[in-house]
């Protein structure tokens, strides 16, 4: 029962973070498509945009594997440990 609660909580956190990341990426992409030369006017912003997609991969891999990890944990033993 506790594993289900942890699963739902972690899912909510991951989906919220993913949503924020995708919204930021969409805003930056729309700036580029509107003709703003982001690379020339804000080179650090462009590098941040390029690096953001690389940082998202560990988040996705974590999201894929954590359900199995929570299924194998003795939740009651962890919660009752002192």
Number of C-alpha atoms within 10 A of each C-alpha: 7 12 17 13 10 14 17 13 11 15 15 12 12 15 12 12 14 15 12 11 14 15 12 14 16 12 11 17 13 12 13 14 10 9 8 13 13 17 12 10 10 11 12 12 14 17 12 10 16 12 11 15 12 10 10 14 11 10 13 12 10 11 14 10 10 13 17 10 10 15 12 9 11 11 16 11 9 9 9 7 7 5
